[in-house]
């Protein structure tokens, strides 16, 4: 293993066979394949997961699919009711897993955090958003970690998966547990293993996506890898919790930078009268050194719009800057405003303004084929259009209601052809949603770069 870059001390070697691993790769940072089989313990539950959202619920189902007894801690009674009834936004494969888990009694849902003491392992999967000033909102994470610390018992494995600043696991889990009298790596095991859930994407099964694990000690790394490896086929251990935390930030910042670059290429290509999608697809034929990213109206979800700000916030404390990351986030944040400006340009070319213009936004989820509107650029686009006097509606069968930034609610219209749209803004193109009615709309702005079937659509 590599040295602990935080302290400079060499990590003690792990007896991999003793803790249940089979070595596959003898590279400096080995890829390990955990041995299968349930967690053996005297606890009532094998796994407890705090937070039954877009990460926690699929993770719970992946564990339950292997035969483990899973406790899902969720404070929202409405969310528990929705999961129990099966009315949740999941892939078809996860819907089947949910049905199986409920039928087999392997998934127990509760709002009682005291039950955490009855679980062999506890995994924290709560949101880590930013506020209106782009400052990290750690309230949910702090509360969840404090709950874990309060109910922790000897021999438990405690894993944080929520994306946060580097050092958060040490600050929020390790240090408070040490204050309680625990010794990490001896009588309790603490680690960070960043989640890698891609909502709505069925290209990779949960168990096929490798997981990074970094523990407070080598024993913590091994114990956490055993837990995560109950359903994941490959584990990549790193030298510390901080290395694992930074790994997640690097993953999402990498995507942010490349999306901002793709958006810039889209603007340049439009200026040169080129099809940016054709150009990117052509570049993607190169089998090395290039990864395709497509432009769009902005970025939603809780990963790219939020996570980089956790690193920038941490750097501010050190009076340091990261100019490329800062510029990237500024460009991403400005993209929804660019959509509104483009609508204004199209109308101006026809001698019209935004005031009184009927604008329909097509698809408000932050990505295709999900019901998730967290940080969706569509919310800012619609709010800005309304502020400038447009008459705004939206059409999205997956998202029947949305709350705008000013707190007002909008409902998806049932038949978009009856709205009498002057302008249609294609924000998110869900699979199977008929867009044929757009043929009768005079101005169509395609910000998704995917509606090639609409012959008169203009790209962003």
N, C-alpha and C positions, 0 to 999 in steps of 0.2 A: 504494500500500500504506500501511497505518497505521504510525505510529512504533513503534519497539521500546520498549514500556512498561518493560522491565527496565532498559534503558540510556539511554533517552530519545533515541537517535540515529535519524535517518530511515534507513529501508532503501533501499538502492540499487535503482533500477528494474530489472526483469527484462525482457529482450528475449524475449517469449513465443514469437514465431514462430521465433526462433533455437533455442530449447530444445524445440520440438516441440509447442506448444500453439496452439489456436485460441480466441481470445477470444469468449466468448458473452455476458457480462454485465459492464457497466461500472460496477457498484455499487462502493462503497468497499472491500468485501472480495469480489472477483469470484469467480464460479463459472466454472471452466475446464473445458473438455472436451479431454482429451488426444487426440492423434492416435493411431490404432491402429498396430499393427506390433510385431514382436519387438524386443527390446533388441539393438542391434548392438555386439558387443564381440569381443575376442580371447580371452575367458575360456571355460573349458570349460562352465560353467553360466551361465545368465542370472540365475537367482535361487537363493539358498540360504536356507532357513528353518530356524531353530533351534527345535525343539519341534513334535512332530507330534500335538498334542492337539486339543481341541475348536475351537481357533482356527487353529493352524498347518496342520493337514491340509486343511480346506476351503479355506484360502487358497492352499496349494500347488496344489490341484486347479484352482482358478480361474485361476491363472497358467498351468498346464500346458494348460488348455483352449484358450488362445490360441496355443499352439504353442511356448511358452518351455520351455527346458531347466531343470528344477527339481531341486535337491538338498535332500532333507529330512534334517536332522541330528536324530537321536533316540538318546538314551543307553540307553533300555530296549529290550533285544533282544525282549522279549515283545511290546512295542508294534509294533516293526518286523515281527515275524512276523504279528501280527494284521492289520496294514495289507496286507501282501503277500498274505495269504489272503482279504482282503476281509471279515474278521470285525470290523468297526468300526461304531460308532454314527454313521451318516450319513443325511442325506436321500437319497431314492431318486435324485434328480438328481445328487448327489455320488457315490453309489455307481457310477453310470454313468460319471461323470468319472474316478473311480478306475480303473475297468476300462479306459477309453480310455487313460489316462496310462500304466498299466503295459504295455498292449499296444503303445503307440507308443514306449515307451522314454523318455518325457519326464519321468518321475519316478524319481529314484534315491534310495534310502534308505541311510543310513550312520550309524554311531556314531563316525566319525572326524572330529573337528573340524578337523584339518589341511586337509581338503578345502575349507574356507571360503575359502582363498586363491585358489581356482580359480573363484570366483563373482563376477560383475559386481556383484551386489547381495546384501546379507545382511540378512535380516529376523528380528528376535528376537520370538518368540511363546511365552513361557514363563509359567507361572502366577505370580501375585503374591498369595498368601494372607495371612491373619493368623494369629497363634498363639492359644493358649487365652486369653491376656490381651488379645486384640484389638490386639496390636502387629504392625505390618507385618513379614512374613517376607520379607526381600529376598535370601535366600540363593540361590535359583534365578536370580533376575534378575542379581545381582552376578556369579555364576559364568558365566552366558551372556554378559554384556557383557565380562567379562574375557577370555573365549575369543575373542570377536570382535576385541577390541583386539589380542590376541596374534597373531592370524593376518591382521590387516588388511594390505592391499597398496594401492599407489597406484591411483587412479582408481575405487576401489570406492564404492558408495553403501550406507550403513549406516543401517537404519531400525529404530527401536524401536517396537513396537506394544503391549507389555504395559502395563497400567494401573499407574501408580505415582505417587509424590509429584511435585509441581511442582519441576522442576530435576533430575530423575533422569537424563535423557538427557545433560545437561551434566556431571553428576557422574560418571556411569558410563561415558560414551562419549567426549564431547568432550575433557574435561580429560586423561584418560589417553592419548588419541591425540595431543594436542598435546605431551604429555611424550615421546612416541615420536618426535616430530619432524614430524608431519603438520601441514598448514595447512588447516583446514576451509574448503571452498568453492573451494580451489585444486587440491590433489592428493588430497583425499578429501572425501566428501560425507555429512553426518550430519543425520538428521531424526527427528522423532517423528510418527507417524501412527496414532492410536488405532484399534484393531480395532473392527469393528461386526458381529460374528458373533452371530446369534441361534440357538443350537442347537435343532434340531427344528422350526423355523418355516420354512415354505416360501413365505411370503407375499411375500418380496422376494428376488430372485436376488442373489447376491453382487455382481455387476457393476452392479446398479441402485442400490446403496446408496452415496450420496456419501461420499467420504473426506476428512477434514481432514488437512492436511499443514503442518507448521511446521519449518523447517530452522534450522541454526546460522547460516547466511548466506542471502541471497537465492539464490545459486547452489545451495546445498544444498537449498533448498525446491524449486527448479525440477528438480533432478536426481531428488529423491525422488518428486516428482509425476509425472515421466516413468515411473519404475518402477511405482508404484502404479497409474498410469493405463494400464498395459499391459492391465489387465482391467476397471478401473472406468470408468464412463462420465462421471462428474463428480468433479472435485477442487475442494476449497475450501481455498485457501492462507490461512494466518494468519501474523502477523508474527514469530512466534518458536516455538521448541520448547516453551517454557513455556506459551504460549497454547494450543497443541495439547494439552498434558498437562492443563491445567485444563479444556479442553473435555470431555474424557472424564469427569472427575470431576463436572462439572456435569450431564452426561447421566445418570449413574447416581444421583447424589444427588437430582436432580429426581424420578426414579422412586421412590426410597426414601421421600421425603417424601409423595408422593401415595399410595403403598401404605399407609403408616402412617395417613394420613388416611382412606382407604377402610376400613381395619380399625376405626377409631374410629367411622365412620359406621355400620358393621355393628353395633357394640355399642349405639349410640344407637337405631338402627332396631329392634333386638330389644326394647329397653326400651319403645319406643312401639308395639310390635306391628305393625311395618311390614316389608315385603320390601325389603331393601337393594338387591338386584339390580334389582328393578322400578324403584326410585327412581333408581339410577345410569343404567339404560338410558333412562329418561325424560329425565334431565338431558342425556344424550348426544345427544338430538335437536337440541339447540341447535347451530347450524352454526359458532359461533365462541366463543372464550373458555372452552371446556370440553374436557377430555380424559378419557375414562373409565378408571378403574382399579378393579379388583375386589378385594375382601378375600380373605383366605385364612388358612392356619395358620401363616404365617411366610414367609420368603424364603430361597431357596437359590441355588446357583450361586456363582461367584466374583466376580460384579459387585456386586450390591447389598449382600450381607452383609459384603463385605470392602473394596471400593474407598473408601467414605466414610471409613474409618478411616485411610487413607493421608493424607488431608487433615487430619483431626483430630490425628493424630500429628505432622504437620508444624507445625500451629498450636501444639501444646503446647511445642515448642521455642522459639517466639516468645512464650510466656506469654500466648497469646490463646485465646479460646474461640469456638465457633460454636453457641450454645445451641439453635437450631432443629435443626441437624444432629445434635447430641448427643442431644436428646430423641427425635428420629426413630429413631436407631439403638437407643436403649434400648427404645422401644416395639416395634420389630421383633424385638429379641432376646427380649422377654418373651412374644411370641405363642405359641410352642410350649408354654410353661408354662400359658397360658390354655386351650389345648386339653385338657391334663391336668386342669385345674381344672373344665372343663366336663364331662368324663367323670365326674368325682367328683360333680358336682351332679346329673347325670342318674341316677346310681346311688343317691345319697342320697334322691332323691325316691321311690325304690322300696324304701327301707329297707335298702340294701346299701352295702358299701364296696368299695374297690379290691382289697383282699387276697383272693387266690384267684379273682378274676373273670377270665374268659377274654375277652381283648380282641384283636381282629384289626384291623390297620391295612391299609387298602386303598390300594395305590400308595405307593411310597417314593421314587421319583425326585423331584427338586425341581420338575419341571414336566411336563406331559403329553407323552407320545410320545417321551421320551428315556430313555436308560439311565443318565443322569448323577445321582449322589447327592451330589455335592459340596455341603456345607453344607446338605443337605436338612433341613428342620424335622422330618421323620419320624424321623430318627435320635435327636434329642433327645426327641421324644415317646415313642418306644419305650423309650429308656433310663430316662426318668422313670417310666413306667408299671411297668417291671420293678423299679425301686428301691422303689416303693411297694407291691410285693407282688402285682401283677397277673401273670397268665399271658399272655404276649404272643406273637403270631405275626403274620406279614404275608403279603400276597398281591400280587405284582407280577411278571407274566410277563416284563417287560423287565429286571428286576433280580433275578437268581436268588440273589445273595448280597450281604450288606451287613456292614460292620464298624461296631459301635456305638462310642460314645465311650470305653468302658472297654477296648476292644480285642477284645471278644468278637464272634463271628460268628453271624449268623442267616441262614437259608435260606428262601426263599419256599416256602410250602406249595403242593402241587400242586392240591388240591381244597379250596377254602376252605369249602365247605359241610360238610366232614367235621370241621372244627375244633371245632364246638359253641360258637360264639361267644355270649357274653352281650352284648357290645358290639362294634359295628363302627365304626371311625373312617375315613371316606373322606378320605384325604389328597390323592391325585392320581388323577384319573379319566382313564386313557389311552383314546384312541379305539379302539373295537372290542372293548374288554374287557367281557365280560358281567358285569353286576352284579345279574342277576335273583335270585341266591341270597340277596341281602340281604333279600328279602321275608320270609324265615324267621328273621331276626335281630331280637330284641325291640327293642334300642336301637341306632339308627343315627345317628351324629353326622356331618353333612356339613360338613367344614371347607373343602371346595373350592368351595362355593356353586354347584355345577354338576349335582348329582344330583337334578334335579326329578322324574325318573321314579320315585324311591323315595318313595312317598306318605307313609310314616311317619317319614321322615328329619327330624331336627332340625338346624337350622343352628347354627354356632358362635356 
